[in-house]
Amino acid sequence: MRAVHVSYATPNLSQAGKLLLKSARRLGLDSHLYTPDHPVLVDLARKYPSIMAAPRGAGYWLWKPFITLDMMNRVPDGTPVLYSDAALTFIADPAPLIALSSQHPVCLFKMGGRMLQGAWTKRDCFVEMDADREEFWSLPQLWAGMQLYRAGPEARAFLKLLATAMASEVRLTDMPNIHGLPNLPGFVEHRHDQSVLTILARQQGAAIFRSPSQEW
């Protein structure tokens, strides 16, 4: 079954998005690029205006699970659905990567190096996701720039949980903590979608693999 690829580009990344589509299609992916005028993005801007108005991540990357789920709902169950950031390009056959989805409905990827959640996740995100303990503080943070799913009930359920978890200023954005606890020792900054994704992946037992990127 032909894999579907999805990404998102704002006007300042339109050229990068075009290069991504070209590289993906050249290697056999059915590639689709969402833009701010797509109904999914228009609806997000209406429902979550304060988040989506933020320049960082064109809305703190809130749109990632929503566009991925939208695409998944348009294809038959069993179809591999690959999300990637618009700044990436494909330089090699993605077939070995796509094959991971035949064994796992949710396939996520490690960051290069060792970025621990405690240093890159604000305290309120841990608190609100019922993850404020060592098990989650010491997790290596995942890379949210590429995510692979197999269309079906398990992947849809995961993406719905991810969308719900991310649709919160307290969990997703850089707003100060409100729950009365300081950030953990060594805290650098919050990493938004990656922080939420890493916690949820552990809670849901998602399959984790090494990064397929040369950069990450």
Secondary structure, DSSP 8 states (H G I E B T S, - for coil): ---EEEEE--GGGHHHHHHHHHHHHHTT-EEEEE-TTSHHHHHHHHH-HHHHT-TTHHHHTTHHHHHHHHHHTTS-TT-EEEEE-TT----S--HHHHGGGGT-SEEEEE-SS--BHHHHS-HHHHHHTT--SHHHHTSB-EEEEEEEEESSHHHHHHHHHHHHHHS-HHHHS-----SS----TT-----HHHHHHHHHHHHHT-EEE----S--
